[in-house]
Amino acid sequence: TSSFAFKDSQKDSSEIAAELNVAYILDGSVRRKDELFRVAVQLIDAVNGFQIWSHAYVENDSNLLRVQEKISRAIIGDLSTHLGLQQSQPIAIAASKSSKAYELFLQGREMTQRLNGQNTLLTAISLFEQAIAIDPEFTEALGWLASVSAIVTEFSNTPDWKRHFQRARIAAEQCLMLNTDCSAAWFALGAINSREFRLDDSLTCYLKASKLAPHDAGSAFGVAIGYAAIGHQDKALEIAQEWVQRDPLRAIWHGSIAGMHLMAGDKEAAKTSLLRCLELGYGAAAFPLAKLIEERDGSEAAIQFMSDSYAV
């Protein structure tokens, strides 16, 4: 998810790689005219910035799902051969009967990645609902609808919070009836159980989500939050700090780590994480930061901090 931060960025590959903690950058572009897709990609060595491989894939097909799967498999196959690596797991492509439903799903997923903004997650929910209206058995869309509905009240000002939680539970249950292995649905149930103070059940659901999607940082952070909620701060921080290294630019996760530090009584570490969270664009981090500043330096310093933050 951190790679979304560099969309339209003017930073060079070495700067991007340093911020992402990676050895290689896969860069590319997509052009589409009617049913013709052209995807050009290049693999860049992050140490010296040199291009070490490139290829262009051209497909003439109206089915976006089929195009995505063919090109994804080709790129991973080519890279695995070039880098001398073995593919660790099969490619998972979200299945839908409808190319239009899948396009709506992709749009909703991108809105979800942005996270901040009054209408961002609410718009994502609407897009997922449109996709499901076209394809009621589109399990990935149901799972994402459930997970976004479960967290939307944390990021958007909406008085109808009960409806969001009800929709989250219904969508998760519908999804799991169709596919018991949908990680997003288990994540949603973890969030719902957490808000209803069934903390053991919440952790169980988060663990299930992470097991089903072992390379997904969001699911891993769910597990960390689950452990923190039942008082296992050391375990929670260990998991969270490992995954924030893998996906370092998700502001909200730095905020979650700050909360774990606060639960453990380490206010200085919490302040550092909150500052990073704020730096990455999550404005709500200013409020707990102001509270910490007030405790240490007094009310005037906290007011000045808030004034400076919002002036920017």
C-alpha positions, 0 to 999 in steps of 0.5 A, spaced: 500 500 500 505 504 501 507 505 493 500 508 492 504 514 496 508 515 489 503 516 484 505 522 480 511 523 484 517 526 481 522 522 486 527 518 483 528 510 484 533 511 489 529 515 493 523 511 493 526 505 494 529 508 500 523 510 503 520 503 502 526 499 504 526 495 498 532 493 493 528 493 486 523 498 483 518 495 478 515 501 474 510 502 469 505 505 465 498 502 462 495 505 456 488 503 454 484 504 447 477 501 447 479 494 448 487 494 446 491 494 453 499 496 453 502 495 459 510 497 459 514 495 465 521 496 467 525 493 473 530 498 476 536 496 481 534 501 487 542 501 489 544 504 482 538 506 479 539 502 473 534 499 469 536 491 469 530 489 465 524 491 461 518 489 457 511 491 454 505 487 454 500 488 449 493 485 449 486 486 445 481 484 450 474 487 453 475 483 459 479 487 464 479 481 469 482 476 464 487 482 461 490 483 468 491 476 470 494 474 463 499 480 464 500 479 472 502 472 471 507 474 465 510 479 469 511 475 475 514 469 471 519 474 467 521 477 474 522 470 477 526 468 471 530 474 471 532 474 478 532 467 479 527 466 484 521 461 485 514 464 485 512 463 493 504 462 492 499 462 486 497 469 484 490 471 487 486 475 482 479 477 485 473 473 481 467 476 478 462 475 473 462 482 470 468 486 468 464 492 469 463 490 477 471 489 477 472 496 475 468 499 480 471 494 485 478 497 483 475 504 484 473 502 491 479 499 493 483 505 490 479 510 494 480 505 500 487 506 500 487 514 500 483 513 507 483 520 509 477 525 507 470 526 509 467 522 503 473 517 501 471 511 505 463 513 504 465 513 496 468 507 496 462 503 500 458 506 494 463 503 489 463 496 492 455 496 493 455 498 485 459 492 484 455 487 488 449 490 485 452 487 478 455 481 481 451 479 488 456 473 488 463 477 488 466 475 494 472 480 494 467 486 493 463 483 499 469 482 503 471 489 502 465 492 503 464 489 510 471 491 512 470 498 510 464 499 513 466 496 519 472 502 520 468 508 516 466 511 522 473 512 525 475 516 519 468 520 516 463 524 520 457 520 519 451 519 525 449 513 522 454 509 525 449 503 527 447 502 519 455 502 518 456 496 523 450 492 521 452 493 513 459 490 515 456 484 519 451 482 513 456 483 508 461 479 512 456 473 513 454 473 506 461 473 503 463 467 508 457 464 506 460 464 499 467 463 500 470 462 507 477 464 505 476 471 504 481 475 508 477 481 508 471 478 511 474 475 517 478 482 518 471 486 518 469 481 523 475 482 527 473 490 527 466 488 529 467 484 535 473 489 537 467 494 537 463 490 541 468 488 546 468 481 544 476 481 544 478 474 544 473 473 538 476 479 535 483 476 535 481 470 533 478 473 527 484 477 525 488 471 526 484 468 521 484 474 516 492 474 517 493 466 516 489 467 509 493 473 507 500 472 510 503 477 505 497 483 507 500 488 512 493 490 513 491 483 516 497 483 520 496 490 523 489 487 525 493 481 529 497 487 532 491 491 534 488 484 537 493 483 541 494 490 544 487 490 546 487 484 550 494 487 554 499 483 550 503 490 548 510 487 547 507 482 542 503 487 539 509 492 538 513 486 535 508 485 530 506 492 528 514 494 527 515 488 523 510 490 518 511 497 518 518 496 516 515 492 510 509 497 508 512 504 511 508 509 509 501 508 511 500 513 516 494 510 520 499 504 522 504 509 525 498 512 529 496 505 531 503 504 534 503 510 538 497 507 541 500 501 543 506 505 546 501 509 550 498 503 553 505 500 555 506 507 558 512 509 553 510 517 552 516 519 548 516 513 543 508 514 542 510 522 540 515 519 535 510 515 532 505 520 532 509 525 529 511 520 523 503 519 523 502 527 522 508 527 517 505 522 513 498 526 512 494 523 518 491 530 521 487 527 526 494 525 530 495 532 532 490 531 537 493 526 541 500 529 540 497 536 543 495 532 549 502 529 550 505 536 549 500 539 554 502 534 559 509 535 558 510 543 556 503 546 558 497 548 555 500 554 551 505 550 548 499 545 546 495 550 543 501 553 539 502 546 536 495 546 534 495 552 531 502 551 527 499 544 525 493 547 522 496 553 519 500 548 515 
